[in-house]
């Protein structure tokens, strides 16, 4: 397998792993960014932008999940997090996947 094909396969595997983390919004409560501690949001934005990326935050249409879109290294992807899930842990997972320093945050 060529190097390019291996890289594409690795990116596809990463995307599939991210999509598996998402939770069906119909099984969750209502998401509300106003209820999220500002440090979680600030950390995510600071770490991703430090690497030259960008972050977009939103909610699903039914407000059943948080929507986090990461733009970094020409490989944008979305993560959906149920309000019943540990948002802090999901943010740490995003940062680790993007090779951000999370020393002392776990």
C-alpha positions as semicolon CSV with decimal commas, in nm:
position;residue;x (nm);y (nm);z (nm)
1;X;0,000;0,000;0,000
2;X;0,138;0,340;-0,093
3;X;0,215;0,602;0,169
4;X;-0,069;0,824;0,044
5;X;-0,320;0,538;0,066
6;X;-0,200;0,455;0,417
7;X;-0,244;0,818;0,525
8;X;-0,594;0,829;0,373
9;X;-0,686;0,503;0,546
10;X;-0,556;0,637;0,879
11;X;-0,760;0,957;0,841
12;X;-1,071;0,756;0,756
13;X;-1,021;0,536;1,063
14;X;-0,987;0,849;1,281
15;X;-1,311;0,992;1,139
16;X;-1,496;0,668;1,205
17;X;-1,369;0,663;1,564
18;X;-1,486;1,022;1,615
19;X;-1,829;0,945;1,472
20;X;-1,867;0,646;1,706
21;X;-1,828;0,879;2,005
22;X;-2,139;1,071;1,905
23;X;-2,459;0,987;2,088
24;X;-2,808;0,968;1,943
25;X;-2,961;1,303;2,033
26;X;-3,307;1,156;2,082
27;X;-3,182;0,967;2,388
28;X;-3,032;1,272;2,555
29;X;-3,148;1,582;2,739
30;X;-3,123;1,929;2,594
31;X;-2,778;2,075;2,530
32;X;-2,711;2,435;2,633
33;X;-2,370;2,599;2,595
34;X;-2,466;2,851;2,865
35;X;-2,448;2,565;3,116
36;X;-2,095;2,463;3,012
37;X;-1,810;2,595;3,226
38;X;-1,629;2,868;3,033
39;X;-1,287;2,710;3,106
40;X;-1,376;2,407;2,892
41;X;-1,465;2,624;2,594
42;X;-1,165;2,853;2,641
43;X;-0,923;2,561;2,665
44;X;-1,056;2,402;2,348
45;X;-1,034;2,727;2,151
46;X;-0,691;2,820;2,289
47;X;-0,529;2,483;2,220
48;X;-0,669;2,438;1,869
49;X;-0,600;2,796;1,757
50;X;-0,249;2,768;1,902
51;X;-0,190;2,495;1,642
52;X;-0,326;2,716;1,362
53;X;-0,676;2,573;1,360
54;X;-1,025;2,698;1,432
55;X;-1,324;2,580;1,634
56;X;-1,695;2,617;1,563
57;X;-1,948;2,545;1,836
58;X;-2,317;2,481;1,795
59;X;-2,605;2,252;1,877
60;X;-2,793;1,994;1,677
61;X;-3,131;2,109;1,542
62;X;-3,320;1,934;1,819
63;X;-3,075;2,072;2,079
64;X;-3,007;1,715;2,183
65;X;-2,629;1,734;2,144
66;X;-2,339;1,975;2,144
67;X;-2,176;2,022;1,804
68;X;-1,801;2,086;1,789
69;X;-1,638;2,141;1,449
70;X;-1,258;2,137;1,432
71;X;-1,072;2,290;1,138
72;X;-0,708;2,182;1,151
73;X;-0,451;2,043;0,907
74;X;-0,687;2,036;0,607
75;X;-0,892;1,768;0,782
76;X;-1,205;1,931;0,930
77;X;-1,431;1,706;1,133
78;X;-1,728;1,726;1,366
79;X;-1,788;1,578;1,708
80;X;-2,133;1,545;1,863
81;X;-2,150;1,520;2,241
82;X;-2,460;1,430;2,436
83;X;-2,539;1,654;2,735
84;X;-2,535;1,329;2,934
85;X;-2,171;1,264;2,839
86;X;-1,864;1,409;3,008
87;X;-1,791;1,715;2,792
88;X;-1,458;1,776;2,967
89;X;-1,339;1,426;2,874
90;X;-1,458;1,471;2,515
91;X;-1,264;1,798;2,487
92;X;-0,953;1,625;2,624
93;X;-0,999;1,348;2,365
94;X;-1,023;1,606;2,086
95;X;-0,708;1,778;2,209
96;X;-0,516;1,450;2,236
97;X;-0,624;1,344;1,885
98;X;-0,486;1,672;1,754
99;X;-0,160;1,633;1,945
100;X;-0,223;1,926;2,178
101;X;-0,045;1,938;2,513
102;X;-0,285;1,827;2,787
103;X;-0,022;1,785;3,058
104;X;-0,177;1,843;3,398
105;X;-0,534;1,858;3,265
106;X;-0,636;1,499;3,320
